């Protein structure tokens, strides 16, 4: 079975968040499940710089305003088709935002171009290169599904995975004439959304199958509260929607041989984990010592991620003796609030604005606990890495957080199966209560060590999930025969 994945970012070449982690790891895991994957990605400078054995396999005379070349090559063990279109993608830095941190004004055509190029490949524009399934990731790739829907010849089965329904690729209706689609595509049953073009909506309307990145999130998005205006469409297609929990690349995230941390350790030999805590405290300017409960945060700093609740409670939590190591960027108001917390609580709050891969690994290896207080969370990867590294996750009971962490309630503690803490509702008061419970558990060293062992034993790899994707693809092929 041959799969053509379509994505706007892919680890380790271009990454802004969890999407890249998934698109970089899933193809490798699918290979072991019998699905050979090639991924179509935009020709961002970092991608072109990393590409090896590149061969031009097709040329587009005009792809939304200029010529383009489809390059075939490899990077980081991944088989890639790269859309080299300088007028669309020759921009350094964030793939979606300009230097002013605002969206590029031509993002609509940039990612329509990605979808159109991928659809052309899937439709057979390159001789002797055929695919059984097109797997599009999020709104940036959703137009591949739309273009294939209106393709008159042979086409593969299509699967659209929603990583975050909040991001939809919505643009003014004036974009539609540039897309080269029949007028019928701009309708209530297609791309049209309150007079605008909604790329994700089009993909959801036309995909043969829809997946989300956790079973709970698949249920949540069919309701008004979490459907982001698309819940009616998703309910109408409920028989095509399923949730498959993300995994992480457990060769990249492995405390036993991670070269980015201060000391390696394992579930059975955890003593050297303490070296990482000291190293993290030093790196973040925190008071050193094992007696402090050190909580890590690796996140976009947004209200969706619930980090405003931490800001609201941080004075109280620091007064209780907790330390915080925060890594992230996002809302400028929240960025300033965490910088202010660092300045107001020297030795207790450390904060780095931005993203640093090495620091992210050290936080996972050195923090006692990892806080993920999201108001909604399709899957979340931070808590999966936390489980792998023995940093006890404290999470809100939503989406993939609910699916991946076993709450330390009295029954789970008595049975010895808990791996972390869940709380709900997502309010500052509930967060504070969860953190107080965490502190009590941390002081109970026997229960804490048991939770750490349970967490580190959890299977957070892609293996089981890749088998589920492969089974989904096979069932789709069976339906189309």
C-alpha angles and dihedrals in degrees: 000000000000120000127195108203120195121202141153095220137023132185129273094015104050123005135168097155148322095327091072092048090056098044091047097049105033097066091056092049092046089057089065089049094055100263118118109208133201117182126213111213135169117264097250113167093254091053094049091047091054097042116110131189088018117184127180107237100170140008126212113208090207128008107177098317107345146026121288138191127211109221124195118206145110140259133176090359092305127124107228142187107198124199103219103198110145094190089060107030112018092108125116125224127022111019093223106030134062126223088278089060090243124121115272104258091231097052089117093064093035092062095034083058091054090051094046093050093047092047090052090055092047090050091057105262090144112065117243093008112111132162133200098203136026111207111193121191120214130319095310089066099031094097089069087067092047095050092047091051089062095042109114099206134057114323135177124244113274130224124182119198117202111210095174123002091200091076109066111156096243118180137166116282090247087079093067099079089057093057096074094228129134115268090248089071090068096070141106088268093051139025099334117107118170090327094313134101110254110190097189091049090054091052092048091050096050107031117111089221133014124205133182127199098256137023094238093051089050088060095041096056093059089066128080095244096058103019094091091216093308099083093105092055091046092049090051089054097038092128089062097047124092137158125231116183115236122240133201131236099263092195091061093039102048121126091199094070107008107142092196096067131075098242134010122231142163139216091261095042105036101150095101090059086085089066089062091052091056091045091051092048089051093046093050097041094248128149107269123237143098091242093076120087100229116203122193128210122190109172153110103277099237139123089251088063090050094234092137086068090058090050088051092054103031097101091056094044093049089049087056089059102262125140126208131208108192126189121175150082138221131098107049090218091057092043090056091045093056092045088052090049089053091051093044094049107036111187093018105060124044120184134183116184112213131027128296117176094202092049090049090057092047092050090053091048098042107035119091091214139011121221120213106166098167122168086214128002124181091203116319123212100203093076091049091055089044090056090049092052098040096249101141108238120228107195142167114249098254138111117328092352089067091046098051107039124066107216119236094235118151094265094049092046091050090049091046095233105111119121102179147332131289125193137183147222101040096239132128090247094053090046091052091049091051091050091050088052089049090054092052091050092047090056090053095075096185094055091041093054090047091053091049091052091048091049094050091048093056115111103238095158127115094246101097094037092049089055089053092051091048090050090050091051091049092050090051091052089049091052091051096051 
